Amino acid sequence: MKAGILGLMLVVVSAVVLGQDEPKKERKDLPDGPAKELFIKVCEKCHGSENVVRSRNTRDKWESIVEDMASRGAEGTDEEFERILDYLVANFGKK
């Protein structure tokens, strides 16, 4: 009985420890900018930033991508999507 209770306590404590949020990691792969944190919050719910970092698109192409992500369920206001679009164009636009 004692072993069972101790085992259960170990499981509960482990779940609590593992369930805690990790400290925020510094993002060196994304350039600093006014909408960096917004991009991370909205876009990285579904996918990482690897493809974004490798991409160079025109404003029209980025706008099409942002609209596509919104239609697939990305959550944000029109103003937030516009800020994300500006961030993408400024940092990952065609040179």
trRosetta pair geometry for C-beta under 8 A, 3 or more apart (Angstrom, degrees):
i j d omega theta_ij theta_ji phi_ij phi_ji
1 4 5.7 -54 -153 32 31 113
1 5 6.6 27 153 -15 65 105
2 5 5.8 -56 -149 38 34 109
2 6 6.2 32 154 -17 68 108
3 6 5.7 -55 -144 40 30 111
3 7 6.1 35 154 -22 64 107
4 7 5.6 -54 -147 35 28 113
4 8 6.4 29 154 -18 63 105
5 8 5.7 -53 -148 36 31 112
5 9 6.4 33 152 -20 64 105
6 9 5.6 -53 -147 36 32 112
6 10 6.4 37 152 -23 64 104
7 10 5.6 -52 -151 33 31 114
7 11 6.6 32 151 -19 64 103
8 11 5.7 -53 -152 34 34 112
8 12 6.4 31 152 -17 66 105
9 12 5.7 -54 -147 37 33 110
9 13 6.2 30 157 -16 67 107
10 13 6.0 -55 -142 40 28 108
10 14 6.1 29 157 -19 63 110
11 14 5.8 -57 -147 38 27 112
11 15 6.3 28 155 -21 63 107
12 15 5.8 -56 -149 34 29 112
12 16 6.5 29 154 -18 64 105
13 16 5.8 -55 -150 35 32 111
13 17 6.3 27 155 -15 66 108
14 17 5.9 -58 -145 40 30 107
14 18 5.9 20 161 -10 67 113
15 18 6.1 -58 -137 45 26 104
15 19 5.8 24 161 -21 62 117
16 19 5.9 -64 -142 38 22 110
16 20 7.1 39 155 -41 58 93
17 20 6.2 -42 -164 2 32 113
22 25 7.3 6 122 -39 118 94
27 30 4.8 -1 141 33 121 105
27 36 7.4 177 78 171 135 118
27 40 6.8 -137 -47 -88 163 137
27 49 7.9 61 -162 25 125 153
29 49 6.1 148 110 89 122 124
29 50 7.9 -34 168 -92 152 52
29 53 5.4 -51 169 -91 102 151
30 36 5.6 137 133 -148 123 105
30 39 7.1 -177 -158 88 147 135
30 40 7.2 -151 30 -65 169 102
30 49 5.8 -36 -68 155 111 167
30 52 8.0 17 -103 99 98 124
30 53 7.0 -105 -82 -85 62 104
30 91 7.7 47 -166 152 70 160
31 36 7.2 -134 93 -93 50 122
31 91 4.6 -168 45 -132 130 130
32 36 5.8 -70 -143 -33 38 154
33 36 4.9 126 52 -44 73 94
33 87 5.1 143 108 -132 140 94
33 90 6.3 144 -132 89 147 135
33 91 6.1 -112 -33 -47 150 128
34 83 7.0 -101 110 -164 102 109
34 86 7.9 -14 65 101 112 122
34 87 7.0 -138 65 -84 70 101
35 38 4.4 -58 -163 49 75 120
35 39 5.6 87 134 -32 87 93
35 83 4.2 166 -96 150 135 97
35 84 5.5 -158 157 -86 140 43
35 86 6.5 114 1 71 144 94
35 87 3.8 -119 68 -49 116 133
36 39 5.7 -54 -152 31 28 113
36 40 6.6 26 152 -16 63 105
36 87 6.6 175 -66 -150 49 139
37 40 5.6 -51 -148 36 35 113
37 41 6.2 35 153 -20 67 107
38 41 5.6 -54 -144 38 31 111
38 42 6.0 11 164 -4 67 112
38 76 7.8 86 179 -127 102 133
38 80 5.9 -152 -172 -156 129 94
38 83 5.8 18 87 105 160 126
38 84 6.0 -126 116 -73 109 87
38 87 7.5 170 67 -19 105 153
39 42 6.5 -67 -138 46 22 96
39 43 5.3 -17 -178 16 64 124
39 44 7.6 66 135 -17 66 96
39 49 7.7 64 140 -103 115 122
39 84 5.3 133 -91 -129 78 92
39 87 5.5 -122 -52 99 128 153
39 88 7.6 143 -111 -57 131 84
40 43 7.0 -56 -106 51 13 88
40 44 5.1 -18 -161 14 54 131
40 49 7.7 -45 -100 -54 72 129
41 44 7.4 23 -29 42 6 93
41 45 7.5 18 163 -43 41 99
42 45 6.8 -59 179 -2 23 110
42 74 5.8 61 169 -177 95 105
42 75 6.6 -143 -136 71 85 60
42 76 4.7 8 -123 -58 138 128
42 80 6.4 148 -65 149 150 124
42 81 7.9 -160 166 -85 163 64
42 84 6.3 -82 63 -77 142 145
43 46 7.2 -79 -180 41 44 90
43 47 7.1 -53 161 60 79 82
43 49 7.2 78 109 -88 124 84
43 52 7.6 48 148 -48 153 150
43 69 6.9 -11 -119 -179 84 158
43 74 6.7 1 -98 -133 54 130
43 84 6.9 141 -41 -150 117 138
44 47 6.8 -98 -127 78 46 41
44 48 6.3 36 -131 -116 94 34
44 49 6.4 -38 -84 -45 109 89
45 74 7.5 146 50 -127 118 71
45 75 7.6 9 29 28 162 98
46 69 7.7 180 51 -153 145 102
46 72 7.8 92 -144 115 172 119
46 73 7.6 122 -72 83 141 104
46 74 6.9 -92 1 -87 134 83
47 51 7.5 -11 145 22 131 118
48 51 7.8 116 87 7 78 79
49 52 4.7 -59 -165 45 72 118
49 53 5.6 76 136 -30 91 100
50 53 6.0 -58 -150 33 27 110
50 54 6.6 13 158 -8 62 111
51 54 5.9 -64 -149 43 32 105
51 55 6.0 34 155 -32 68 114
52 55 5.7 -61 -145 29 29 114
52 88 7.0 -94 -156 -123 112 100
52 92 6.0 -95 173 -74 77 172
53 92 7.3 -118 -117 -99 24 127
55 92 5.5 50 86 173 82 125
56 92 6.1 -136 -102 178 48 67
56 93 6.8 32 -161 131 71 19
56 94 5.3 99 155 -97 97 50
56 95 6.6 -51 -156 -6 137 83
57 61 3.7 -120 -177 90 116 126
57 62 4.9 146 94 -51 123 80
57 65 7.1 78 92 -10 173 135
57 88 7.6 -10 58 153 109 112
57 92 6.8 24 26 128 81 93
57 93 6.7 -68 74 -127 51 46
57 94 6.5 -61 140 -43 11 85
58 61 4.7 97 52 7 77 101
58 62 7.1 -144 92 -2 40 86
58 93 6.9 50 -127 -157 26 85
58 94 5.2 -8 -76 -4 63 124
59 62 5.8 -57 -146 41 32 109
59 63 6.1 36 154 -24 66 107
59 85 7.4 67 -157 171 81 103
59 89 4.9 23 -99 -112 83 132
59 93 6.6 3 -60 -124 69 119
60 63 5.6 -54 -147 35 29 114
60 64 6.5 32 152 -20 63 104
61 64 5.6 -52 -151 34 33 113
61 65 6.5 33 151 -19 65 104
62 65 5.5 -53 -148 36 35 113
62 66 6.2 34 154 -19 68 105
62 85 5.8 133 127 -146 111 77
62 88 4.5 166 -155 113 138 132
62 89 5.6 -151 45 -67 159 79
62 92 7.4 131 -93 88 129 100
62 93 7.2 -64 -25 -96 141 77
63 66 5.8 -53 -145 37 30 110
63 67 6.3 31 155 -17 64 107
63 85 5.8 41 -93 -138 69 132
64 67 5.8 -55 -147 39 28 111
64 68 6.3 32 152 -22 63 107
65 68 5.6 -54 -149 35 30 114
65 69 6.4 30 153 -18 65 104
65 88 7.9 -150 72 174 126 166
66 69 5.8 -53 -148 36 32 110
66 70 6.4 34 152 -19 64 105
66 74 8.0 -96 -164 69 60 155
66 81 5.5 131 166 -170 123 100
66 84 6.1 149 -123 98 128 115
66 85 5.2 -70 -22 -79 165 95
66 88 7.3 -160 -58 13 116 153
67 70 5.6 -53 -148 36 32 113
67 71 6.4 31 153 -18 65 106
67 81 8.0 86 -77 177 52 141
68 71 5.7 -56 -149 37 31 110
68 72 6.4 24 152 -15 64 109
69 72 5.6 -61 -148 40 33 109
69 74 4.2 30 143 -16 93 140
70 73 7.9 178 -175 38 26 13
70 74 5.0 -70 -89 59 44 102
70 76 7.2 -89 -107 50 99 95
70 81 6.0 -1 -71 -105 132 145
74 81 7.9 110 109 -97 123 106
76 80 3.8 -122 -177 91 111 130
76 81 5.2 137 101 -52 124 80
76 84 7.2 32 144 -14 172 135
77 80 4.6 99 49 5 75 101
77 81 7.1 -141 93 -2 40 85
78 81 5.8 -56 -148 39 32 109
78 82 6.3 35 151 -22 65 106
79 82 5.6 -52 -149 34 31 114
79 83 6.5 33 152 -19 64 103
80 83 5.6 -52 -149 35 34 111
80 84 6.4 35 151 -19 65 104
81 84 5.5 -50 -146 37 35 114
81 85 6.3 41 151 -23 65 103
82 85 5.5 -50 -148 34 32 115
82 86 6.5 35 151 -19 63 103
83 86 5.6 -50 -149 35 33 112
83 87 6.5 36 151 -20 64 104
84 87 5.5 -54 -151 35 33 114
84 88 6.4 33 152 -19 66 105
85 88 5.8 -54 -148 36 31 111
85 89 6.3 27 157 -16 65 108
86 89 5.9 -56 -144 39 29 108
86 90 6.1 27 158 -18 65 111
87 90 6.0 -59 -144 39 25 109
87 91 6.1 -9 168 10 63 116
88 91 6.6 -79 -141 52 21 89
88 92 5.2 -50 -169 51 64 109
88 93 7.2 106 130 -58 63 76
89 92 7.4 -61 -88 62 12 64
89 93 4.3 41 -167 -69 55 121
90 93 6.6 47 -42 -7 9 117
